[in-house]
Amino acid sequence: MVYGLMVHSVDSSQTLHFSIFYTPEGNDANKKTRQQTIMRRILEEHLFQTHSGDQQGLAKSKASSGFDDADWLFRFGSDSGSAQQGTDYTEGILRLQASQLFEYPKLVVWKQVDKVVYTLVCEPLDNPLLASNFLTLFIHELNDHFRKGGSIITEVAARPDEVLVILTFLLPGGQLLFSNIHLYRHFKAQIAQVLAQKA
């Protein structure tokens, strides 16, 4: 079971736009400190990736890898030109050791697209490939759903109920699903139907 999900800005470790935690520990009195600690670690990793000399080669290999890359659905199915070029896209996996904030170690899988970081905090035995696949589908669905509005950040912050509907299908009860493109299309149709009833 996933520990939590956060959507935050890459520019600051203080700007959180959406979060949900699936455990009692994640929702205790240390929630804000825990969120800021995770965001700070991701910001450090993102800055390291963008300022290292290998980032240019990494971006070129990601853009040219095609279907070999795990995120082909997002890059080839997205309308975002910068994501397709791989210029504003970083990702990573972090391990957080047990501490005062976390009773047990955590695995943090994150992806940054267009200055927005999507973070999935998992238990150590969760499959990081399933977590990465979920984030790809989640980012794609958010971009697809909110593309008619303003920026993703303002839409996610203004309409968290719609984000929760998307999560209900893609991450039911905090459980990672083994999903392929056919299951995703089925979920996408169900999400559209539920959101149409809401409107």
N, C-alpha and C positions, 0 to 999 in steps of 0.2 A: 504494500500500500504506500502511496506517495505521501510524504510528510507535508508538503505545501507547494503552492504555486505563487509566483510574484511577477508582476509586470512593472518595470521601473525604467527610469531614465538612465542613459549611459553617462550623462554629463555630471551627475552628482550622486553621492551615496545617500542623499537625504530625500530625494524625490521618488516617492512610491505612488503608483497610480492604481494598482489593484493587487490584492493578495487574498489568498484563502489557504487556511491550514486545516488539515484533516485529522489532527491529533489533539488531545487535551494539552500536551506540552507546548505545541505550537501556538495555542491560544491563551497561554498564561500571562502573568504580569510582565514577563520579559519579552513579550512579542515584539515590541518596537525596537529594543536593543538587538534582538535576534535578526530582525529584518535589516537593520542598518549594518550589522556585521557581515551578513551575506552580501549585501549590495557593495560594501567596501571591498570585499575580497574579489568580487567580479569586476569592479572598476579597476582594481590593480592588475588583474589578469588581462582585461581588455586593453589597458594602456600599454602593458608589456607587449602584447601581440601587435598593436598598431605602430609602436615605436621601434620594434625590432627590425633588423634589415631583411629578415626572411619573409616578412609579410607580403612584399611584392610578388615573390615567387609563389607563395601560398595562394594569393588571390588569383594569379594566372592559372595555377593548376586546378583550383576549384572551378573557375569559369570554363575551363576546357575539358573537364573530366566527364561531362555528359551524364549518361545513365549510370556510370560507376559510382557516382556520389550519392550518398543517402538522401540528400536534399533536392533531388532533381525535380520533385513535384513542386516545391516552392519556387525554385528559380525559373523553371520552364512554364509553370502554370500561373505565375504572378504577373501582374501588370506593372510592377515596379521595375523601372529600368535600372536603377542602381543595384537592386538585389540580383538582377540577371547578370550584370557586369561583375559582380563580386567585389565592388569597391567599398561598400559600407556593410560588411558582413563579417562578424567574428563569432566564434563559438568555442566552448570549452567544457571541461569537466573538472570539478574541484572536489577535494575530499576535506571535510571538516571533522576534526578530531573531537572526541568526547570532551566536554568542558562544562562550565557552569551553565552555559546556554543550551547545550545539547547533552542529554543523558547518554546517548549512544552516537557513534560516528555517523555522519551523513554524507551522501554523495550529491553534489550540486551539478546539474546539467543545465547549461545556459546557451542561448543564442541571441546575438545582437543584430538587428536589422534596422537600418534607417534611424539610428540613435535611440532605439527602444530595445531594452533587454527583457527577454522572456526567460524566467528562471524556474526550474523544477527541482525541488529539494526532495531527494529520495532516500530510502533506507539503503544501507550498504549492500544488501543482497539483491536490490532491484536491478533489472537489466538496463544498462545505460543506452543500449541501442534502441530499445523500446521507448525509453524516455526521450531520446533524440528524435525518433520518429513522431512521437506525440507532439513535441514542440514544433516540428515542421508542419504538421497538419493543423495545429492550433494557430500558428502564425498565419498560415495560408487562409484559414477560415476567418480569422479576425480581419485580415486585409480585404478579403472578398466581401465580408459583411459590412464593414465600415468604410469602404472606399468611396461611397457616395457622400459621406459626411465630411467633416473637417479632418484634422489629423487623427491618427490612430489613438494617440495619447488622450486627446480631449474626448473622443468618442468612448473610449474604454472607461475613463473616469466618470463621464456623464451617464453612461448606460451599463452599469455593472450587472443588472438583471439579465441583459442579453448575453453578456459574457458567461454568466452562470448557466444559461440555457445551453450554450455551446459546450461548456465543460460537462454538463450532465450527459451528453452523448459521447464526447471524445475521451473523458476521464471520469467514468461513472463511479461515484463514491470514492474517488482517489485511487482507483485501480487502473494500472496500465493495461492497455489492450493490444493484442497482436493484431494489427489491422493492415490491410492492403488497400489498393486504390478502389476496389469494388465496395468494400465495407465503408470506406470513407465517403464514397458517392451516396451510399444508402443513408449514412448519418447526415450528410449534407442536405439531402432531401427532407429528412425528418426535422432537422434544425430549421430549415426554411419554412416548413409547415407550422411548427410551433411558434416561431417568431411572427408569422403572418397572422395567426390567431390572436397573438398578443396585441398587434396593431389594430 
